[in-house]
Amino acid sequence: ATGCPMDTDADGVFDGIDQCPDTPAGAEVDSVGCTVVQAGIAAGLLVLDNVEFEFNSADITPATLATLNEVGQALTTRPEASVEIQGHTDAVGAAAYNMQLSQRRAGAVRDYLLENFDLNATQLTAKGFGEADPIASNDTDEGRARNRRVQFVIEE
């Protein structure tokens, strides 16, 4: 239809203002058509609520896979970006053990992204922070769950 605004990726944001014209079907987007992941990568820091780990584990959970796939896909469009994957833990247990666990978590995410996406190994680094940088209280189960996470720092 001539004169009607186009929305090629069907995300609800017209192509004329869509800054991320290839968002996956069904993805939640912001006012300029970018997913939370894309917007976070553009801003330089990506903290995702659902990239969390079970207690005492560095295994990637099935619930996390969709988000990591979205991160991996977004990073393939930014080959110039350097990404530090930061692993974190809750405050339960010895600090030295938590430091190692956080490093394993960051490493597991890095390995997953490298194995499943066309990314350069030098583009991604993994670093553990242990229990040093909580985003929630360690006094509740919910808070501890939120602290068992990875986040991404993106630099051009």
KAPE-V391718 format. One record per residue. RES is the residue in three letters. PHI is phi in radians with two decimals (999 if undefined). D_FIRST is the distance of its C-alpha to the first C-alpha in Angstrom with 1 decimal. Layout:
res->(RES & RES)
phi->(PHI & PHI)
d_first->(D_FIRST & D_FIRST)
//
This chain:
res->(ALA & THR & GLY & CYS & PRO & MET & ASP & THR & ASP & ALA & ASP & GLY & VAL & PHE & ASP & GLY & ILE & ASP & GLN & CYS & PRO & ASP & THR & PRO & ALA & GLY & ALA & GLU & VAL & ASP & SER & VAL & GLY & CYS & THR & VAL & VAL & GLN & ALA & GLY & ILE & ALA & ALA & GLY & LEU & LEU & VAL & LEU & ASP & ASN & VAL & GLU & PHE & GLU & PHE & ASN & SER & ALA & ASP & ILE & THR & PRO & ALA & THR & LEU & ALA & THR & LEU & ASN & GLU & VAL & GLY & GLN & ALA & LEU & THR & THR & ARG & PRO & GLU & ALA & SER & VAL & GLU & ILE & GLN & GLY & HIS & THR & ASP & ALA & VAL & GLY & ALA & ALA & ALA & TYR & ASN & MET & GLN & LEU & SER & GLN & ARG & ARG & ALA & GLY & ALA & VAL & ARG & ASP & TYR & LEU & LEU & GLU & ASN & PHE & ASP & LEU & ASN & ALA & THR & GLN & LEU & THR & ALA & LYS & GLY & PHE & GLY & GLU & ALA & ASP & PRO & ILE & ALA & SER & ASN & ASP & THR & ASP & GLU & GLY & ARG & ALA & ARG & ASN & ARG & ARG & VAL & GLN & PHE & VAL & ILE & GLU & GLU)
phi->(999 & -1.15 & 1.56 & -1.45 & -1.12 & -1.64 & -2.35 & -0.98 & -1.62 & 0.94 & -1.74 & 1.60 & -2.05 & -1.10 & -0.94 & -1.09 & -2.05 & -1.31 & -1.47 & -2.32 & -1.28 & -2.11 & -1.15 & -1.14 & -1.00 & 1.46 & -1.25 & -1.33 & -2.15 & -1.58 & -1.18 & -1.93 & 1.46 & -1.79 & -1.28 & -1.00 & -1.12 & -1.08 & -1.13 & -1.14 & -1.14 & -1.11 & -1.39 & 1.77 & -2.47 & -2.21 & -2.00 & -1.89 & -1.09 & -1.80 & -1.82 & -2.15 & -2.19 & -1.20 & -1.00 & 1.05 & -2.41 & -1.96 & -1.34 & -1.29 & -1.48 & -0.97 & -1.14 & -1.50 & -1.02 & -1.05 & -1.18 & -1.11 & -1.13 & -1.16 & -1.08 & -1.03 & -1.09 & -1.12 & -1.20 & -1.13 & -1.52 & -2.23 & -1.10 & -1.43 & -1.43 & -1.77 & -2.18 & -1.74 & -1.61 & -1.85 & -1.66 & -2.41 & -2.29 & -1.44 & -1.67 & -1.37 & 1.72 & -1.27 & -1.03 & -1.12 & -1.13 & -1.09 & -1.09 & -1.13 & -1.09 & -1.14 & -1.15 & -1.13 & -1.11 & -1.08 & -1.12 & -1.11 & -1.18 & -1.03 & -1.05 & -1.05 & -1.11 & -1.21 & -1.30 & -1.96 & -2.41 & -1.41 & -2.08 & -1.45 & -1.03 & -1.30 & -1.33 & -2.03 & -2.12 & -2.05 & -2.45 & -1.68 & -2.05 & 1.04 & -1.71 & -1.26 & -2.31 & -1.21 & -1.88 & -2.59 & -1.16 & -1.54 & -1.56 & -2.23 & -1.05 & -1.09 & -1.11 & -1.09 & -1.07 & -1.15 & -1.32 & -1.46 & -2.63 & -2.15 & -2.39 & -2.12 & -1.94 & -1.96 & -2.20 & -1.40)
d_first->(0.0 & 3.8 & 6.3 & 5.8 & 8.8 & 9.2 & 12.3 & 13.3 & 16.7 & 15.7 & 18.6 & 17.1 & 17.2 & 14.2 & 14.7 & 15.8 & 18.8 & 19.3 & 22.7 & 23.0 & 19.8 & 21.5 & 22.9 & 24.1 & 22.4 & 24.0 & 25.7 & 26.3 & 24.9 & 25.9 & 23.9 & 22.9 & 21.9 & 25.4 & 27.6 & 31.1 & 32.4 & 30.2 & 31.0 & 34.7 & 34.9 & 33.4 & 36.0 & 38.8 & 40.1 & 38.8 & 40.7 & 39.2 & 40.7 & 40.4 & 42.0 & 45.4 & 48.5 & 51.0 & 54.4 & 56.5 & 53.8 & 51.8 & 49.8 & 46.1 & 45.0 & 42.3 & 40.6 & 40.4 & 38.8 & 35.2 & 35.6 & 37.6 & 35.0 & 32.4 & 34.9 & 35.6 & 32.0 & 31.5 & 34.8 & 33.8 & 31.3 & 34.2 & 37.0 & 38.6 & 39.2 & 42.6 & 42.7 & 45.7 & 45.6 & 47.9 & 49.7 & 51.3 & 53.6 & 55.0 & 58.5 & 60.3 & 62.8 & 64.4 & 62.6 & 63.4 & 62.0 & 58.8 & 58.4 & 58.6 & 56.3 & 53.7 & 54.0 & 53.5 & 50.3 & 48.8 & 50.0 & 48.5 & 45.0 & 45.4 & 46.6 & 43.7 & 41.1 & 42.9 & 43.3 & 39.7 & 37.7 & 38.0 & 39.7 & 42.8 & 45.9 & 46.9 & 43.7 & 44.8 & 48.1 & 49.4 & 51.7 & 53.5 & 54.3 & 56.1 & 56.4 & 56.5 & 53.1 & 52.2 & 49.0 & 50.5 & 53.9 & 56.1 & 57.9 & 55.4 & 54.0 & 50.4 & 51.2 & 52.9 & 49.9 & 47.6 & 50.1 & 50.1 & 47.0 & 45.6 & 43.6 & 42.1 & 42.9 & 40.6 & 41.8 & 40.2)
//
